[in-house]
Amino acid sequence: MNTSRRLFLTGASALAVAFAAGAASAQDAVDGILKASGQGGWDDTFDARATETGKVASTLPIFSPQTVTYTEQAIAQYRDIVAQGGWPQVPATKKLQLGVSDADVAVLRKRLMVSGDLSASAGLSESFDSYVDSALKRFQTRHGLPADGVTGKYTFAAMNVSAQVRLGQLETNLVRLRSMGGFLGNRYVMVNIPAAQIEAVEGDRVVLRHTAIVGKIDRQTPIVNSKINEIIVNPYWNAPVSIVRKDIIPLMRKNPNYLKDSHIRLLAPDGSEVDPTTVDWSTEEAAKYRFRQDPGTGNAMASVKINFPSPDGVYMHDTPQQSLFGKLMRFDSSGCVRVQNVRDLVTWILRDTAGWSRQHFEETIKSGNNTPVAVTNPVPVYFTYISAWSTGTGVVQFRDDVYRRDGVDELQITSSL
């Protein structure tokens, strides 16, 4: 542990104790930290980090030895915070934002100081100023929330998870991070399910980062270790039996024209096309047929499908429902992973595949023809479950435990509100 970090942890500990004793004592603690010898070594950089949300962004992959080290450091920091009583609960009763003056803002400041989002030099006033605005946006970014600088219900919920629970979340995820500590490939794709985010990694650096849509809580995206070996441009979509039973059959009962309107063909085991009017939709008879949707703009996979061997039959793909990528809760698929700006990712995957420049890829999409492409030098792909990690000193990332794998109900924030 270096000198600057020891000083910060000592200061955070003093603040936590002082907060329990009242605002006056807390201000004394702040003054003590600011006057401490050697303080100037960390204040400038820490203050910049606390007021520039972009500092949270990083090209460091989640799966890297440095991330493991930073996460270990974060655990030490959080153990210290817990030992000193944690952070105060912020009353979740008012919308706090830039320009507001309220006693709750002082509590908010205390909370953000202890977690390292707000510099102690910002003070403990009741004014929601630009320092608090930047610090709150930083907190929101670290927790995968829209960085709007407003304390909505999800921000309050994330903020009021106890330090003890956050410590346990970090410890649980450190085990997962260490389990992926081996060589993963010079180039690989990583899907982090709780973050609903994708990293394309090359040379120990994230070169592309994509927003994703992953499986619903009752149709979870599985853990996968595989290699991307095929890209299908203008794919057919073959509906899984689970979707046929849960979605398509009920829809056909309501609207007999659903298959026709959606350009979905019903195919018998021998490949012959079946007239949907000959099927008894009041039963599950249709589940014995194959449901194949033609390529096109309305296709469930839109322009492209990214294939790899998987025992669960999952894959990655484009989607015609681009608005879903703007949602906070991006757990909306039946297990497969939808990729925002997927054409950028596919271009990167096909870089070593002769004849597949971005221009040719785009021209093939426009043709509308179903075109499978074998990937030269298949790219490793990992679907993983990391809900807490750190990519830098003082930069600790948390996400909801959407599939309840961390073992604490308090961490299912967005799904419980």
N, C-alpha and C positions, 0 to 999 in steps of 0.2 A: 504494500500500500504506500503510495507516494505521499509527500508532505501535504500537497494541496488537497488530496482526497481525505486525509486524516483530519485536516482542519474543517472541511465541509461536514464530515460526519459528526465531529465534536460540536460544531455549531448547530446542526440539525437536532442533536440530542438535547442541547441546552434550550433550544426553542420549544421542543416538545414538553420538557419539564415546566418551562415558564408558562406555556399556554394553559396548563392545568391550574396555575396559580393566579391567572388574570392578565388582562391586557397590559397593565403597567409593568408587571414583571417581564412580560414578553418583550416589551419595548426595551427594557434593560438588557435582556438577553441579546436582542438585535444589536444594541449599541456595543455590547461586549464583543460580539463577533466582528463588527466593523472596525473596532479599535485593536483587535488582536494582532500580535506581531506576525509579520509574514503574510498578512491578509492580501496585500496587493498582488501577490503571485497568482491568485485565483479569481479575484473579483472581476477583472475586466472580461475574461473569457466566460465566466459563469453568467455575468450579467448579459452578455451578448447572447448566450444560449437561452437565457430566460426570456429574451424579448424578440428573438428571431425564430419563428416557428419552423422555418426551413432547415434549421440545424438538426431537427429530428430525422429528416430524410437522410438516407445512406445508401451507398452502393455495396455495402458489405452484405454478403449473402447470409441468410438465416443459418444455413448449414456451413459454418466455417469455424476453425479453431478460435479465431478472435471473438466470435459471438459467444462461444462457450466461456471464454475468459471474462468478457464483459458481463455475462450473466452471473458468473461466480462473484464478481465485484458487486453487482446489484444485490445479490443475496446478502452479502456482508453489510451493505448499506441498510437494507430493510430489516435485518436482524437488529441492528443498532437502533433503528427507528422504533421497532416493536419494544425493545428493552426500555426505551424512554417513554413509553405510553402511547405510541402511535400518533395519529393526527386527529384533529377535531372533526366532528361531524358537522357538515354545513347544512343548516335548515333548508329543506327542499320545499319552501313555501312561496318563493318570489322569483320572478325573472330578473336576474342580475345581468347587467350589460353595461357597455360604455356609457358614462354620463350619470349613472345611478349613484346616489349617496344613501347608504343604509348601513345599519349596524351589522347586518349579515355579511357585508363586503369585508369587514375586518376579519371575520371568521374564515371567509374564503381566502383571504390573503394568507392567513396562518396555514391553512391546508395546503396551499400551493407552495409555500416556503418549505414546509417539511418534506414534500416530495421532490423538491428541487426545481420546480417549474418557475418560481418567482424568486428573484434575488432578495436577500434579507435587507438590502439597501433600499428597497421599495417602500419600507415602512408598513405600519399597521393602521392606516387611516380608514375611514368609512367610505372613501371615494373610489369608485370604479374608474380608474384612469387608464391611460394607454399601456402602462406596465402590467396592470392586471389583465387587460384585454389580451396582450401578447402571451402572457403566462397561461391564461385559460385556453387560448387557441393551441398552445403547445401541449397542454394536458389533453385536450380533445384529440389532437393528432396522434399522440402516444397511445390513445385508447381506441383508435379506429373510428372516431366519431367525427361528424362534420365540424370543421374548425370555424364556427361562426361567432365565437366569443360570447355566446349567450348560454345561460345555465338552464337548459331544458331538462325534461325528466330523465333522459338517458345520461346526460352529463352529471346530474345530481346522483343518480344511481351508481355510476362508475366511481364517482368521487367518494362516495360514502361506503364503499367496500373497505373493510378494515385493513390496516397494515398487516395484521397477522395472517389474514386470508391471502393477501397479495404475496406475502412471503412464501406461504405454502404453494401457491400457484407457480412461483418462480422455481422452487425446489423440485416440484413435479416435472416441470418442463425441462429443467436442466438434465434430468435423466434421459429424456427424449432426444435432446440435442446431442448429448454424449454418444447415444446409440447410433447416430449418423456421422460419427467422427472420422470414418474411413474415407478412402478416395472415391468420389462420386462421379468422376469423369471430368475431362477438360471442358466439356460443354454439357450442361444438363438443364432440365426444366423441373421446377419445384412448385407444387400446388400446396399452399398452406390453407387447410380447410377452415379453421376458425376465423382467419383473417379474410377469407374469400379473396385471396390474392395469389398471383403467379409470378415467379421469378425465373427469368432466363439468365443463366449464369455461364460466364466464360472467363477463364483465367482468374478464378477467385474473385470475380467482380460481377455484380448484377448489371447486365447490359440492357435488359428490358424488364419492365414491371407492368403487369396487367391486372386489372380488376376482373374478378371471376364471379360466376353464380355457381354455387355448389348445392349438394343435396339437402332436401328438407329434413327436418328432425325425424320424421317417420320414414324417410327414404334416403338414408345417409350415404354420402360419398365414402367409399372404402379407402383404406390405406393401400397404396400401390407402389411397387418397385418394378419398373419395366423399362422398355426402350421403344421410343417412337420409331416405327418402321414403315409407316405408310401415311400419306396424305391423300384424301379423296376430295377432289374439286367437284362441286355440284353433286353432292352425295344423294343417294336415295336414303330415306329414313325408314328403318324397319322397327316398328314399335315393339318394345319388350312386352312379354306376356303380362307383367305386373301393370303396365300402363293400359294394356288392352282391358284387363279386368277392372281396374280402379277408375279409369277415365273414359276410354272409348266406348265400351258397352253402355255405361250409364248415359253418355252423350247421345248415342244412337237411339236409345229409348225415348229421349226427349225430342230429337231432331233426326228423322230417318235420312235426311239429305246430308248429314254431317260428313260422311266419308267422301261423297262427291264434291261437296264444297271445299274440302280440305285437300283434294287431289290425292286421296289415299285409296289404293287398290287392295282388294281382298284376294289373296292367293291361296290356292289349295296346296297340300303337300307336294303334288306333282308339278307345281308351277303354273297351273292353269288359273285363269281369273274367275272369281266367283261373283255372281250377282248378289249384292247385299240384301236385296228384297227376298231372297230365298232363304235367308238365315233367320232363325227364331231368336230375336234379341232379348226376349224375356228370360232366356236362360244364358249360360256361359258357353253355349255351343261354339260361338265365334272364336273363343280362345284357341281352338285347334287350328285356326287359319293364320296365315302371315299377313300382317298389315304393312304395306309398303307405300310410302309417300314419294311422289315424283319429285325430281329436282326442281328448283325454282325459288322465287323470292318468298313464297309462303312456307317452304320446307322448314321443318323444325330445327334443322341444322344449318339453314341458310346456305352460305357459299362454300363451306369447307368443313371437313371432319378430320381430326387428328387421331390416328389409330395406333394402338400398341396392344400386345398380348396382355390379357387380364382375366383372371378366373371369374370376376364379377361382370365381365362384359362391358365395362365402362370405357369412355373415351372423352375427348375434348372436342369442342365444336363452336361454330359461329351460331348466332341466333337472330331471328327477325325481331325479337323483342328487346331492342337496344335500351329502352327506357328502364329496364330492370337493373341495369348497372348503376343507376343513380340512387338506388334504394339503400337505406341503412342496413336492412335485413336482406342479405343476398343469399338466402338459403331457400331456393325456390325450384330446384331441379329434382329429377327422380334418381339422382345419383351421379349422372355424368356432369362434366364441368363445361360451362359456357364461358367463352373468352372474349373480353372486350378488345377491340383493335386486333382481332385474331390474324388478320392478313400480315401484320408486322411480325408476329410470332412465327407464322408459317414460312415467311420469306427467310427468317433467320434459320429455321430448321432445315430448309431446302438449300442452304448456301453451298453445300458441297455436292449437290445433285445437279449434274450437267443438264443444261437446257432450261433450267427453271429459275430464270431471273424474275424480278418483281413484275416486269412488263409482261412476260409470257404468262405468269400466274394470273394477272388481271385479265388478260385477253381470254384465257381459258374460262374464267368465271363468266365473262360476258357471252361466251359461246353457248352456255347452258348445258353443255355436254358432260355427262358423268365421266370423270377422268381419274382413275387411281394412279398414284405416283409412288413408286418404291423409293424410300429415303436412303441415299448413299450415306454410309456411316451413321446408323441409327443413334438417336440422341436419348440418353437415359432420362427417365421421367420418374418423379417421386411425388406421390400424394401423401401428405403428412399432416399431423395434428399438433401444432405448436401454438399455444395460447398465451405464452409469456416468454419474452426474450429481451436481450439488450444488444444494441449495435454500437454503443459508445458510452464513455463515462457520463453518467447522469441521464442517459437516454434509455429508459426502460419501457418496453412496449407490452401492453396487455390487450387481450381480446376476450370476448365472451366465450365461455365454455359451452358452446351451443349443443354439443352432443353429450354433455354431462360425463365427461371422461376425467375431469380433474377432481371429482368427488365432493364438491361443495356447492350446495344449491344457490348460495349467494352470488355465484359467478355466472348464472344464467340471466344476465341483466335484460337484454332486449327481448328475450322470449318470454319474460315473466311480467312485462309492463304492458 
